[in-house]
Amino acid sequence: MSADSFRRATALPDPEQDGTRAAMPATGTVRAARPEDVDALALLAQELLAFYGLPARNQRSYMAHVMSAELFERESNLKILVAESSSGLSGFLAYVEVFALANCQRSFFIQDLFVTRRARAGGVGGALMGELLRLADEGDVAQIDWTADPWNEKAVAFYEKIGPLLKSDKILYRLAGPSLRRSMQDQKR
C-alpha cells in the first residue's frame, strides 16, 4: 500500500479524533507481514498482552521463533497486515479467511487489531482496517467479523463508526487451559 493509499485508508474515523479523519505519517505503509517482521511482531504481541493485563509467558525471542515457524514455515491460515513507519511497526491486524458452508460465502474473521500506545489516534487502526476492506473487495469476501471487549470503549467507538454492524446475542465459548484438558480427557472415556 502506497503512502497515498495509506492516507485514503485512514478515511475510517478514529474515535480519539472525534470522528475526523486522522492524519497519518506520509511515510507510513500497510502491507502483509514478512518473515523479517517476527521480532517486531513479538514485541507488538507482548505489548498487546500488557494492554490486556496478561503476562507474557514467553520471552520475545521464543515468541519470534514460534511466529516464524507457524506463520512462514508452515502453511498457515492466519494472515497478518502490519502498519510500518520510519520508526518501525506500529500495529498489526491478524485475520483468517473462512468459508461459511451454510450460506456459501467467504468471510474474514479478525483475530486481533492492535496499535501501539504511541501510534494510537494517528490513523493506524483505520489504515489497517482500510487495507482489509480493500482485500475483502478484491477477494469477493461477503463479510468481516470480529469481537470487541465491551470495556474497551475506544475500540468500540472506532468499530461503531466504521458502519452498520450486526450485533449478536450469541455467546462466545472458549475451551482453554484446564477446562480444555479436562474436556479432552472426558472425550477419551
C-alpha positions in Angstrom: 0.0 0.0 0.0 1.5 3.3 -1.0 1.6 6.4 1.2 -1.3 7.9 -0.9 -3.4 4.8 -0.4 -2.4 4.8 3.3 -3.9 8.2 3.6 -7.0 7.1 1.8 -7.4 4.1 4.1 -7.3 6.4 7.1 -10.6 7.8 5.9 -12.1 5.5 8.6 -12.8 7.7 11.6 -10.6 7.5 14.7 -12.6 7.8 17.9 -9.9 9.8 19.6 -10.1 12.4 16.8 -13.9 13.0 17.3 -14.8 11.3 14.0 -12.5 13.4 11.9 -10.0 11.9 9.5 -6.8 11.2 11.3 -3.5 12.4 9.9 -1.1 9.6 9.0 2.6 10.0 8.5 3.3 10.2 4.8 6.0 7.6 5.1 3.6 5.0 6.6 2.6 1.9 4.8 0.3 -1.1 5.4 1.5 -4.4 4.0 1.5 -8.1 4.5 3.8 -9.3 7.3 7.1 -10.8 6.1 9.4 -13.3 7.9 11.8 -10.5 8.9 8.9 -8.9 10.9 8.7 -11.6 13.5 10.9 -9.8 16.1 8.8 -6.7 15.8 5.6 -8.7 15.8 6.7 -10.5 19.0 7.3 -7.1 20.6 3.8 -5.9 19.5 2.3 -9.2 20.8 3.9 -8.5 24.2 2.5 -5.0 24.2 -0.9 -6.4 23.3 -0.7 -8.8 26.3 0.3 -6.0 28.6 -2.7 -3.9 27.3 -5.0 -6.7 28.4 -3.1 -7.1 31.7 -1.9 -10.6 30.8 1.6 -11.9 31.5 4.0 -12.6 28.6 4.6 -16.2 29.4 7.4 -16.5 26.8 10.5 -14.4 26.0 10.2 -12.3 22.9 12.9 -14.4 21.2 10.9 -17.5 21.7 7.8 -15.8 20.5 9.5 -14.7 17.3 10.9 -18.2 16.7 7.4 -19.7 17.1 5.8 -17.0 14.9 8.4 -17.6 12.2 7.7 -21.4 12.2 3.9 -21.1 12.4 3.4 -18.1 10.1 6.0 -18.6 7.4 7.5 -22.1 7.5 4.2 -24.0 7.7 1.1 -23.5 5.7 -0.8 -21.1 7.9 -4.4 -19.9 7.7 -3.6 -16.7 9.7 -2.7 -13.6 7.7 -1.2 -10.5 9.2 -1.2 -7.0 8.0 1.3 -4.6 9.6 1.5 -0.8 9.7 5.0 0.4 9.3 6.6 3.9 9.5 10.1 5.1 9.6 10.2 4.2 13.4 9.2 0.6 12.7 6.0 -1.4 13.1 3.2 0.5 14.9 0.4 -2.0 14.6 -1.0 -5.2 13.2 -4.2 -6.8 12.1 -4.4 -10.6 12.2 -7.2 -12.3 10.4 -8.3 -15.6 8.8 -10.3 -16.3 5.8 -13.1 -18.8 6.3 -15.8 -20.3 4.1 -19.3 -20.4 5.6 -20.8 -23.7 4.5 -24.5 -22.7 5.2 -24.5 -19.6 3.0 -21.6 -20.5 0.7 -19.8 -17.2 1.3 -16.2 -16.3 2.0 -15.6 -14.1 5.1 -12.7 -12.7 7.1 -12.5 -13.1 10.9 -10.3 -10.6 12.7 -8.4 -12.3 15.5 -6.6 -9.1 16.7 -6.3 -5.5 15.7 -3.6 -3.8 17.8 -1.9 -0.4 17.6 0.9 0.7 19.9 0.1 3.2 22.5 2.4 5.9 20.8 0.6 5.4 17.5 -3.0 5.4 18.7 -5.1 8.3 17.4 -2.7 8.5 14.4 -4.9 6.7 11.9 -3.0 3.4 12.1 -6.1 1.4 13.0 -8.1 3.0 10.2 -5.3 2.2 7.7 -5.2 -1.4 8.8 -9.0 -1.8 8.5 -8.9 0.1 5.2 -6.5 -2.4 3.8 -8.6 -5.3 5.0 -11.6 -3.8 3.4 -9.7 -3.4 0.1 -8.6 -7.1 0.3 -12.2 -8.1 1.0 -13.4 -6.1 -2.0 -10.7 -7.6 -4.2 -11.3 -11.1 -3.0 -15.1 -11.1 -3.2 -15.4 -11.5 0.6 -19.0 -11.2 1.8 -18.5 -10.3 5.4 -15.9 -9.4 8.0 -16.5 -10.5 11.6 -14.7 -9.6 14.9 -15.2 -9.3 18.6 -14.5 -6.4 20.9 -14.3 -6.2 24.7 -17.2 -4.1 26.0 -14.9 -2.3 28.5 -12.6 -1.1 25.6 -14.7 2.0 24.9 -12.2 3.5 22.4 -12.2 0.3 20.3 -16.0 0.0 20.4 -16.3 3.7 19.3 -13.8 3.0 16.5 -15.7 0.0 15.3 -19.1 1.6 15.6 -18.0 4.4 13.3 -17.0 2.0 10.5 -20.6 1.3 9.6 -23.7 -0.6 10.4 -22.7 -3.6 12.5 -24.7 -6.7 13.2 -24.9 -7.1 16.9 -25.3 -10.6 18.1 -26.8 -12.1 21.1 -24.7 -15.2 20.7 -22.4 -16.3 23.5 -18.7 -16.8 22.8 -17.5 -20.1 24.2 -13.8 -21.0 24.7 -12.1 -24.1 25.9 -8.6 -23.4 27.1 -6.2 -24.5 29.8 -7.5 -26.9 32.4 -11.1 -27.0 31.0 -9.7 -27.9 27.6 -7.6 -30.7 29.0 -10.5 -31.9 31.1 -12.8 -32.0 28.1 -10.2 -33.9 26.1 -9.9 -36.5 28.9 -13.6 -36.8 29.2 -13.8 -37.4 25.4 -11.4 -40.4 25.7 -13.6 -42.1 28.3 
